[in-house]
Amino acid sequence: MTTIIEESVPLFPQLAIQCEVGDLVKGAELAAQAERNGADIIISRGGTAQLIKEAVTIPVIDVQLTGYDMIRSLTLASQFNGLTAIVGFSNITSGAQSIIDLMDLPLKVYTIRSSEDVARLLLELKASGYRQIVGDVITVNTAKTYGMEGLLIQSGKESILRALEDAQLVYRYLSKNHAISIILNDLVTKEHPNLMILDDQNEVVFENLTDFEQNPLTDNHIYLTNTNLEFHQSQVQNVFIVDDYQLTVTAYETALDNKRFKVYFLEKGQPYAFAQYGITAYNDISMEPIVAESPAMQAVLRNIRTLYENHEPIYLLGEADSGKSFLVKHIHQMYSGGGLLLQMDLTQMPPGHLHRIPLSKVRNVEINQMENRLEDEELVSFIQNCLQRQIGVFILGEQRLNPDRILHIELNTIFMPSLVDRQEDLEPLIQHFLSDYYQKYGTVAVKMKEDALRLIRDQVPYMTVNQLRHLIKQAALNEQEYVISASTVSLLLGQHPSSNTMKLNGTLKEIEKEIIQYVLQEENNNQSKAAERLGINRATLWRKLKE
């Protein structure tokens, strides 16, 4: 809803509005922090609003769902290619059931009485074949944790505007009394964005941690810092390692009204000191579903999981932008049980740095651009070290490694299917992208017309997964109706060469591939028919497409 909120904010110039994203407990923490920073009013919705009311002492305005909000969300949910359930409290499900009955939507409704019922119910629904859950924050987050699609019932612009109007009315009564407090708090937080003040019992009396999601200091950190203060009786500085980043704490003691206080200034270092050498660290454990309707993708997932569970290195071979890195992240989220995923680009990493990488919290490594370092003993030693620690090793490439056996490491090659091999995944992918942009950007399109889908199918031999994602993003941003039309897709595809024209230029191999793609398109991507027309067998056709 961030996009809708940002569009609504300029309509209330007299209000200083700040937007933060946080669900349930995280939302309550952000609201409590906002109150400490001088906020006068909190606007939230649903279960998060209820938790915030318990966490703050300032007014909380609840964004109410309208009938329009429910109709939009349920229409989008009904386009999903699989069983879908609406799960929520009665304030959601009663209205949802009426709309489902009225519009004859293929959705089932389940009402819960407490948040403790959610996990049990979703596990039962997953076992019964349900793959998409529609509801509020807690049901959607739980669904994603179990590897299911989650669609949040969004509040539309009408609801946001109504809440902002209520906030404006409340603010008129509060603004005069808080002016001085806001000014003083603003001065402190600007000067010291990460500040904590503790009393003589080490209880926090003030906290402003702009760069931290939560207080990173442990009791041991506080004990060491205070001991250092007592010994030196002046300003001191300690450096700690917290979750693989460097935390610097500068502290001093002061007195106010005959009471002693300790003032802490915190500084967060960059995550992973090796980021400048082409290493990116991820520790997100929330699961994001992967589209695998096609037999090709199902086989890939099955084989990778078998190799992963046996701690064997995997060479994931496929064309650029085919989703290899996304697949690695999916495996990490599904099976690693937490910890870090390191994504490494060997072209940015000079020799002598691999052995310095701390691996204590690493569960998986993704290695890119390995082709020019096949005989690098440092790289081989690093991979062997990872395997000994039972760290998953994924090597990504666009060409076969020759030889397959690199020194003393035997790789297992898995072919990443291209879009042309994933015809069954096309519609689910498009719907997944549409749902993502609907929730991320507030786009209106919730489905695609059949003639528009045919235009995209014609382009599949020339597209990667990322190119498809970008096309759907542009279509969703430009479409003004709920259904993406063929004219919108046609305008966007007009930027590409016509799929009905063969380009007979280039090398013999390139011309051969162009002819194969042309015949494939005429046969609606049926490889058996295309191979028969070309006078070759299906295996030869597949090999030539991969070359």
C-alpha positions as CSV (number, residue, x, y, z in Angstrom):
1,M,0.0,0.0,0.0
2,T,3.1,2.3,0.1
3,T,2.4,3.6,-3.4
4,I,-1.2,4.5,-2.6
5,I,-0.1,6.2,0.6
6,E,2.5,8.2,-1.1
7,E,-0.1,9.4,-3.7
8,S,-2.4,10.4,-0.8
9,V,0.1,12.3,1.3
10,P,0.3,15.5,-0.9
11,L,-3.4,15.9,-0.3
12,F,-2.7,16.8,3.3
13,P,0.1,19.3,3.2
14,Q,-0.5,20.5,6.8
15,L,0.4,17.1,8.1
16,A,4.0,15.8,8.4
17,I,3.5,12.2,7.4
18,Q,6.1,9.4,7.6
19,C,5.5,6.0,6.2
20,E,7.1,2.8,7.8
21,V,6.5,-0.8,6.9
22,G,6.1,-3.4,9.6
23,D,3.7,-6.3,10.4
24,L,2.3,-7.2,13.8
25,V,5.1,-7.2,16.5
26,K,7.5,-5.4,14.1
27,G,4.8,-2.8,13.4
28,A,4.2,-2.3,17.2
29,E,8.0,-1.8,17.6
30,L,8.1,0.8,14.9
31,A,5.1,2.6,16.3
32,A,6.6,2.6,19.8
33,Q,9.8,4.0,18.3
34,A,7.8,6.6,16.4
35,E,6.1,7.7,19.6
36,R,9.6,8.1,21.3
37,N,10.6,10.2,18.3
38,G,7.7,12.6,18.8
39,A,4.9,11.2,16.6
40,D,1.4,12.5,17.6
41,I,-0.8,9.9,15.8
42,I,-0.4,6.4,14.4
43,I,-2.3,5.1,11.4
44,S,-2.4,1.3,10.9
45,R,-4.9,-1.4,10.2
46,G,-6.1,-4.9,11.3
47,G,-4.2,-6.9,13.8
48,T,-1.2,-4.7,13.6
49,A,-3.3,-1.7,14.7
50,Q,-4.6,-3.7,17.7
51,L,-1.1,-4.5,18.8
52,I,0.0,-0.9,18.4
53,K,-2.8,0.3,20.6
54,E,-1.4,-1.8,23.4
55,A,2.2,-0.5,22.7
56,V,1.7,3.3,22.6
57,T,-0.1,6.0,24.5
58,I,-0.9,8.2,21.5
59,P,-4.0,7.9,19.3
60,V,-4.2,5.0,16.9
61,I,-6.4,5.3,13.8
62,D,-7.5,2.0,12.3
63,V,-7.7,1.9,8.4
64,Q,-11.0,0.1,7.7
65,L,-11.6,-2.2,4.7
66,T,-14.2,-1.2,2.2
67,G,-16.3,-3.3,-0.2
68,Y,-14.1,-2.1,-3.0
69,D,-11.0,-3.3,-1.2
70,M,-12.5,-6.8,-0.8
71,I,-13.7,-7.0,-4.4
72,R,-10.3,-6.0,-5.9
73,S,-8.4,-8.5,-3.7
74,L,-10.8,-11.4,-4.3
75,T,-10.9,-10.9,-8.0
76,L,-7.1,-11.0,-8.1
77,A,-7.1,-14.1,-5.9
78,S,-9.6,-15.9,-8.2
79,Q,-7.1,-15.7,-11.1
80,F,-4.6,-18.0,-9.3
81,N,-4.0,-21.4,-11.0
82,G,-4.7,-23.5,-7.9
83,L,-6.8,-24.0,-4.8
84,T,-7.3,-20.7,-2.9
85,A,-8.7,-20.1,0.6
86,I,-9.7,-17.0,2.4
87,V,-8.5,-17.2,6.0
88,G,-9.2,-14.6,8.7
89,F,-11.3,-13.3,11.5
90,S,-15.1,-12.8,11.1
91,N,-14.7,-9.1,10.2
92,I,-13.0,-10.2,7.0
93,T,-14.6,-13.5,6.2
94,S,-18.2,-12.5,6.6
95,G,-17.9,-9.8,3.9
96,A,-15.7,-12.0,1.8
97,Q,-18.3,-14.9,1.7
98,S,-21.0,-12.5,0.6
99,I,-18.9,-11.2,-2.3
100,I,-17.8,-14.7,-3.3
101,D,-21.4,-15.9,-3.4
102,L,-22.5,-12.8,-5.4
103,M,-19.6,-13.1,-7.9
104,D,-19.5,-16.9,-8.0
105,L,-15.8,-16.9,-7.4
106,P,-13.9,-20.3,-7.0
107,L,-12.7,-19.5,-3.4
108,K,-13.3,-21.1,0.0
109,V,-13.6,-19.2,3.2
110,Y,-12.3,-20.3,6.7
111,T,-13.0,-18.2,9.8
112,I,-10.6,-18.3,12.8
113,R,-11.2,-17.1,16.3
114,S,-7.7,-16.4,17.4
115,S,-4.2,-16.0,15.9
116,E,-3.2,-19.3,17.5
117,D,-5.5,-21.1,15.1
118,V,-3.7,-19.8,12.0
119,A,-0.7,-22.2,11.8
120,R,-2.8,-25.3,12.4
121,L,-5.4,-24.4,9.9
122,L,-2.9,-23.5,7.2
123,L,-1.0,-26.8,7.6
124,E,-4.3,-28.6,7.2
125,L,-5.1,-26.6,4.1
126,K,-1.7,-27.2,2.6
127,A,-2.1,-30.9,3.1
128,S,-5.4,-30.7,1.3
129,G,-3.8,-29.1,-1.7
130,Y,-4.4,-25.4,-1.1
131,R,-1.5,-23.3,-2.5
132,Q,-2.7,-19.7,-2.1
133,I,-4.0,-18.0,1.1
134,V,-5.8,-14.7,1.1
135,G,-6.2,-12.7,4.4
136,D,-4.6,-10.3,6.8
137,V,-0.9,-9.9,7.7
138,I,-0.7,-12.8,10.1
139,T,-2.3,-15.3,7.7
140,V,-0.3,-14.1,4.7
141,N,3.0,-14.2,6.6
142,T,2.3,-17.7,8.0
143,A,1.4,-18.9,4.5
144,K,4.7,-17.7,3.1
145,T,6.5,-19.4,5.9
146,Y,5.0,-22.7,4.9
147,G,5.9,-22.1,1.2
148,M,2.4,-21.1,0.0
149,E,1.4,-18.1,-2.0
150,G,0.1,-15.3,0.3
151,L,-2.1,-12.4,-0.9
152,L,-2.8,-9.6,1.5
153,I,-6.2,-8.0,1.3
154,Q,-5.2,-4.4,0.5
155,S,-6.8,-1.2,1.6
156,G,-7.6,1.1,-1.3
157,K,-7.2,4.8,-1.7
158,E,-10.7,5.5,-0.4
159,S,-9.8,3.8,2.9
160,I,-6.4,5.6,3.2
161,L,-8.0,9.0,2.5
162,R,-10.6,8.4,5.2
163,A,-8.0,7.5,7.8
164,L,-5.9,10.5,6.9
165,E,-8.9,12.8,7.2
166,D,-9.5,11.4,10.7
167,A,-5.9,11.9,11.6
168,Q,-6.1,15.5,10.4
169,L,-9.1,16.1,12.7
170,V,-7.3,14.6,15.7
171,Y,-4.1,16.5,14.9
172,R,-5.8,19.8,15.3
173,Y,-6.5,19.0,18.9
174,L,-2.9,17.8,19.6
175,S,-0.6,20.1,17.7
176,K,-0.4,23.0,20.1
177,N,0.5,20.8,23.1
178,H,3.3,18.9,21.4
179,A,5.3,21.7,19.5
180,I,8.1,22.1,22.1
181,S,8.5,18.3,22.5
182,I,8.8,17.7,18.8
183,I,11.4,20.4,18.3
184,L,13.6,19.1,21.2
185,N,13.3,15.4,20.1
186,D,14.1,16.3,16.5
187,L,17.3,18.1,17.6
188,V,18.5,15.1,19.6
189,T,17.8,12.5,16.9
190,K,19.4,14.5,14.1
191,E,22.5,15.0,16.1
192,H,22.7,11.5,17.4
193,P,20.8,9.0,15.1
194,N,21.7,6.0,17.3
195,L,21.5,7.0,20.9
196,M,20.7,5.2,24.2
197,I,20.6,6.5,27.7
198,L,20.7,4.1,30.7
199,D,20.1,4.8,34.4
200,D,22.2,3.5,37.3
201,Q,20.3,0.2,37.1
202,N,21.1,-0.2,33.4
203,E,17.5,0.3,32.5
204,V,16.9,2.1,29.2
205,V,15.3,5.5,29.8
206,F,15.7,6.8,26.2
207,E,16.4,5.0,22.9
208,N,16.7,6.2,19.3
209,L,18.2,3.6,17.0
210,T,17.8,4.8,13.4
211,D,20.1,2.2,11.9
212,F,18.9,-0.8,13.9
213,E,15.7,-2.8,13.8
214,Q,16.1,-3.6,17.5
215,N,18.6,-3.0,20.3
216,P,21.8,-4.9,19.3
217,L,23.4,-4.7,22.7
218,T,23.5,-7.8,24.9
219,D,23.9,-7.8,28.7
220,N,27.5,-8.8,28.2
221,H,28.1,-5.8,25.8
222,I,26.6,-3.5,28.5
223,Y,28.6,-5.1,31.3
224,L,31.9,-4.7,29.4
225,T,31.2,-1.1,28.4
226,N,30.2,-0.1,32.0
227,T,33.3,-1.9,33.4
228,N,35.4,0.1,31.0
229,L,33.7,3.3,32.0
230,E,34.3,2.6,35.7
231,F,38.0,1.9,35.1
232,H,38.8,4.9,32.9
233,Q,36.1,7.3,34.3
234,S,36.0,9.1,30.9
235,Q,34.6,8.6,27.4
236,V,35.4,5.0,26.2
237,Q,34.9,3.1,23.0
238,N,34.3,-0.7,22.5
239,V,34.0,-2.6,19.2
240,F,31.8,-5.8,19.0
241,I,30.9,-8.2,16.2
242,V,27.2,-8.6,16.0
243,D,25.6,-10.9,13.3
244,D,28.8,-10.5,11.1
245,Y,28.8,-6.7,11.2
246,Q,31.0,-4.4,13.3
247,L,29.2,-2.5,16.2
248,T,31.1,0.5,17.7
249,V,29.9,1.7,21.1
250,T,31.1,5.1,22.4
251,A,30.0,5.8,26.0
252,Y,30.3,8.3,28.8
253,E,28.7,9.0,32.2
254,T,26.8,12.2,33.2
255,A,24.7,13.4,36.1
256,L,21.3,15.1,36.1
257,D,19.3,16.0,39.3
258,N,21.7,14.0,41.4
259,K,21.1,10.9,39.3
260,R,23.8,9.1,37.2
261,F,23.2,8.2,33.6
262,K,25.2,6.4,31.0
263,V,25.0,7.8,27.4
264,Y,25.7,5.3,24.6
265,F,26.4,6.3,20.9
266,L,26.1,3.3,18.5
267,E,27.6,3.0,15.0
268,K,26.8,0.1,12.7
269,G,29.5,-1.0,10.3
270,Q,28.9,-2.3,6.8
271,P,27.6,-5.9,6.7
272,Y,30.4,-8.3,5.8
273,A,33.7,-6.5,5.3
274,F,34.2,-8.3,2.0
275,A,31.3,-6.7,0.2
276,Q,33.7,-4.6,-1.8
277,Y,35.2,-7.9,-3.2
278,G,32.0,-9.0,-4.8
279,I,30.3,-10.8,-1.9
280,T,26.7,-10.2,-0.9
281,A,25.3,-11.8,2.3
282,Y,21.6,-12.7,2.7
283,N,20.0,-13.9,5.9
284,D,16.3,-13.6,5.0
285,I,14.6,-16.8,6.0
286,S,11.1,-16.1,4.8
287,M,10.1,-18.5,2.0
288,E,9.2,-17.2,-1.4
289,P,7.3,-19.8,-3.6
290,I,8.8,-20.8,-6.9
291,V,6.7,-21.5,-10.0
292,A,7.2,-25.1,-10.9
293,E,4.1,-26.3,-12.8
294,S,6.2,-27.7,-15.7
295,P,7.8,-31.2,-15.6
296,A,11.2,-29.6,-16.4
297,M,11.2,-27.4,-13.3
298,Q,9.8,-30.1,-11.1
299,A,12.6,-32.4,-12.1
300,V,15.2,-29.7,-11.5
301,L,13.9,-29.0,-8.0
302,R,13.7,-32.7,-7.2
303,N,17.3,-33.4,-8.3
304,I,18.8,-30.3,-6.6
305,R,17.1,-31.2,-3.3
306,T,18.5,-34.7,-3.5
307,L,22.1,-33.4,-4.1
308,Y,21.7,-30.7,-1.5
309,E,20.6,-33.1,1.2
310,N,23.7,-35.2,0.4
311,H,26.0,-32.2,0.7
312,E,27.2,-32.4,-2.9
313,P,28.3,-29.4,-5.0
314,I,25.9,-28.3,-7.8
315,Y,26.8,-26.7,-11.1
316,L,23.6,-24.9,-12.2
317,L,23.9,-24.4,-16.0
318,G,21.6,-22.2,-18.0
319,E,21.3,-19.0,-20.0
320,A,21.6,-15.6,-18.4
321,D,18.5,-14.3,-16.6
322,S,16.9,-17.7,-16.5
323,G,16.3,-17.5,-12.7
324,K,19.3,-19.5,-11.5
325,S,20.1,-17.2,-8.6
326,F,16.5,-17.0,-7.6
327,L,16.4,-20.8,-7.5
328,V,19.5,-20.9,-5.2
329,K,17.8,-18.4,-2.9
330,H,14.7,-20.5,-2.8
331,I,16.6,-23.6,-1.9
332,H,18.4,-21.6,0.8
333,Q,15.2,-20.4,2.3
334,M,13.5,-23.8,2.1
335,Y,16.2,-26.1,3.5
336,S,19.0,-24.2,5.2
337,G,17.3,-23.6,8.5
338,G,18.5,-20.0,8.8
339,G,22.1,-18.7,8.5
340,L,23.6,-16.7,5.7
341,L,23.7,-17.2,1.9
342,L,26.8,-15.7,0.3
343,Q,26.6,-14.7,-3.4
344,M,30.1,-14.3,-4.8
345,D,31.3,-12.7,-8.1
346,L,34.8,-14.1,-8.7
347,T,35.6,-11.4,-11.3
348,Q,35.5,-8.8,-8.5
349,M,37.5,-10.8,-6.0
350,P,41.3,-10.6,-6.1
351,P,43.5,-13.6,-5.1
352,G,44.1,-14.2,-1.4
353,H,40.8,-13.2,0.0
354,L,38.7,-16.4,-0.1
355,H,40.3,-18.0,2.9
356,R,39.6,-14.9,5.0
357,I,35.8,-15.1,4.6
358,P,34.2,-16.0,8.0
359,L,32.0,-19.1,7.5
360,S,30.7,-19.6,11.0
361,K,27.1,-18.5,10.1
362,V,27.1,-19.4,6.4
363,R,24.8,-22.1,5.2
364,N,25.1,-21.8,1.5
365,V,27.4,-20.1,-1.1
366,E,26.6,-19.1,-4.7
367,I,29.6,-18.8,-6.9
368,N,29.4,-16.8,-10.1
369,Q,31.9,-16.2,-13.0
370,M,34.0,-19.3,-12.2
371,E,35.0,-20.0,-15.8
372,N,38.4,-18.2,-15.7
373,R,39.5,-19.7,-12.3
374,L,39.0,-23.4,-12.9
375,E,42.6,-24.2,-12.0
376,D,42.7,-21.8,-9.0
377,E,43.9,-23.9,-6.0
378,E,42.6,-21.2,-3.6
379,L,39.1,-21.5,-5.0
380,V,39.2,-25.3,-4.9
381,S,40.4,-25.2,-1.3
382,F,37.6,-22.8,-0.4
383,I,35.0,-25.1,-2.0
384,Q,36.4,-28.1,-0.2
385,N,36.3,-26.2,3.1
386,C,32.7,-25.4,2.5
387,L,31.8,-29.0,1.7
388,Q,33.6,-30.2,4.9
389,R,31.5,-27.8,6.9
390,Q,28.4,-29.1,5.1
391,I,27.8,-25.7,3.5
392,G,25.8,-25.9,0.3
393,V,27.9,-25.0,-2.8
394,F,26.1,-23.7,-5.9
395,I,28.1,-22.7,-9.0
396,L,26.3,-20.8,-11.6
397,G,27.3,-20.7,-15.3
398,E,26.2,-20.2,-18.8
399,Q,28.5,-22.7,-20.5
400,R,29.7,-26.3,-19.8
401,L,32.8,-26.6,-17.7
402,N,35.5,-28.7,-19.4
403,P,36.5,-30.9,-17.8
404,D,33.6,-31.6,-15.4
405,R,36.1,-32.8,-12.8
406,I,38.0,-29.7,-11.5
407,L,41.1,-30.9,-9.7
408,H,39.7,-32.9,-6.8
409,I,36.1,-31.6,-7.0
410,E,33.4,-33.5,-8.9
411,L,30.5,-31.2,-9.8
412,N,27.0,-32.3,-10.5
413,T,25.6,-30.4,-13.5
414,I,21.9,-29.5,-13.4
415,F,20.4,-27.8,-16.5
416,M,18.2,-24.7,-15.7
417,P,15.3,-24.8,-18.1
418,S,14.6,-21.8,-20.3
419,L,11.2,-20.3,-20.7
420,V,10.6,-22.3,-23.9
421,D,11.0,-25.5,-21.9
422,R,8.6,-24.2,-19.2
423,Q,5.4,-23.6,-21.2
424,E,3.2,-24.8,-18.2
425,D,4.9,-22.2,-16.0
426,L,4.1,-19.2,-18.2
427,E,0.6,-18.4,-16.9
428,P,1.5,-19.0,-13.2
429,L,4.6,-16.8,-13.6
430,I,2.6,-14.0,-15.2
431,Q,0.0,-14.2,-12.4
432,H,2.7,-14.3,-9.8
433,F,4.3,-11.1,-11.2
434,L,0.9,-9.4,-11.4
435,S,0.2,-10.2,-7.8
436,D,3.6,-8.9,-6.8
437,Y,3.2,-5.5,-8.6
438,Y,-0.4,-5.2,-7.4
439,Q,0.9,-5.3,-3.8
440,K,4.2,-3.5,-4.4
441,Y,3.1,-0.6,-6.7
442,G,-0.7,-0.5,-6.3
443,T,-1.3,-1.4,-10.0
444,V,-4.9,-2.0,-11.0
445,A,-4.4,-4.9,-13.4
446,V,-5.3,-8.3,-11.9
447,K,-5.4,-10.6,-14.9
448,M,-4.5,-10.8,-18.6
449,K,-6.8,-11.3,-21.6
450,E,-6.2,-14.5,-23.7
451,D,-5.2,-12.6,-26.9
452,A,-2.6,-10.7,-24.8
453,L,-1.3,-14.0,-23.4
454,R,-1.0,-15.4,-27.0
455,L,1.2,-12.5,-28.0
456,I,3.5,-13.2,-25.1
457,R,3.6,-17.0,-25.9
458,D,4.8,-16.0,-29.4
459,Q,7.7,-14.2,-27.9
460,V,8.7,-16.9,-25.4
461,P,11.5,-18.4,-27.5
462,Y,13.2,-15.0,-27.4
463,M,12.7,-14.2,-23.7
464,T,14.3,-15.0,-20.4
465,V,12.4,-15.1,-17.1
466,N,13.7,-11.7,-16.1
467,Q,12.7,-10.2,-19.5
468,L,9.2,-11.7,-18.9
469,R,9.1,-10.2,-15.5
470,H,10.0,-6.7,-16.9
471,L,7.4,-7.0,-19.6
472,I,4.6,-7.8,-17.1
473,K,5.8,-5.0,-14.9
474,Q,5.6,-2.5,-17.8
475,A,2.2,-3.9,-18.8
476,A,0.8,-3.6,-15.2
477,L,2.1,0.0,-14.9
478,N,0.6,1.1,-18.2
479,E,-2.7,-0.8,-18.2
480,Q,-5.6,1.4,-16.9
481,E,-8.1,-1.4,-16.6
482,Y,-8.3,-4.5,-14.4
483,V,-7.5,-6.8,-17.3
484,I,-4.3,-6.3,-19.4
485,S,-5.3,-6.0,-23.1
486,A,-3.6,-7.2,-26.2
487,S,-3.1,-3.6,-27.3
488,T,-1.1,-2.8,-24.2
489,V,1.1,-5.9,-24.7
490,S,1.4,-5.2,-28.4
491,L,2.7,-1.6,-27.8
492,L,5.3,-2.9,-25.4
493,L,6.4,-5.8,-27.7
494,G,6.7,-3.3,-30.6
495,Q,10.1,-2.4,-29.2
496,H,11.3,-5.9,-30.1
497,P,12.0,-7.5,-33.5
498,S,8.8,-9.1,-35.1
499,S,8.6,-12.8,-34.2
500,N,7.3,-13.5,-37.7
501,T,10.5,-12.5,-39.5
502,M,13.6,-14.6,-39.8
503,K,16.9,-12.9,-39.7
504,L,19.1,-14.8,-42.1
505,N,22.3,-13.1,-41.2
506,G,25.2,-14.1,-38.9
507,T,27.1,-17.4,-38.8
508,L,25.8,-20.8,-40.1
509,K,25.1,-21.9,-36.5
510,E,23.2,-18.7,-35.8
511,I,21.1,-19.0,-39.0
512,E,20.4,-22.6,-38.1
513,K,19.2,-21.6,-34.6
514,E,17.0,-18.9,-36.2
515,I,15.3,-21.4,-38.5
516,I,14.7,-23.8,-35.6
517,Q,13.1,-21.0,-33.5
518,Y,11.0,-20.0,-36.5
519,V,9.7,-23.6,-37.0
520,L,9.1,-24.0,-33.2
521,Q,7.0,-20.8,-33.2
522,E,4.9,-22.1,-36.2
523,E,4.3,-25.4,-34.3
524,N,3.3,-23.6,-31.1
525,N,6.5,-24.7,-29.4
526,N,5.7,-28.3,-29.9
527,Q,9.2,-29.8,-30.0
528,S,8.2,-33.2,-31.4
529,K,6.4,-31.6,-34.4
530,A,9.2,-29.1,-35.0
531,A,11.8,-31.9,-34.9
532,E,9.7,-33.9,-37.4
533,R,9.5,-31.0,-39.8
534,L,13.2,-30.3,-39.5
535,G,14.1,-34.0,-40.1
536,I,15.9,-34.5,-36.8
537,N,15.1,-36.2,-33.5
538,R,13.9,-34.4,-30.5
539,A,17.1,-34.9,-28.5
540,T,19.1,-33.3,-31.4
541,L,16.6,-30.4,-31.4
542,W,17.0,-29.9,-27.7
543,R,20.8,-29.9,-27.9
544,K,20.9,-27.4,-30.7
545,L,18.6,-25.1,-28.8
546,K,21.0,-25.2,-25.8
547,E,24.2,-24.5,-27.9
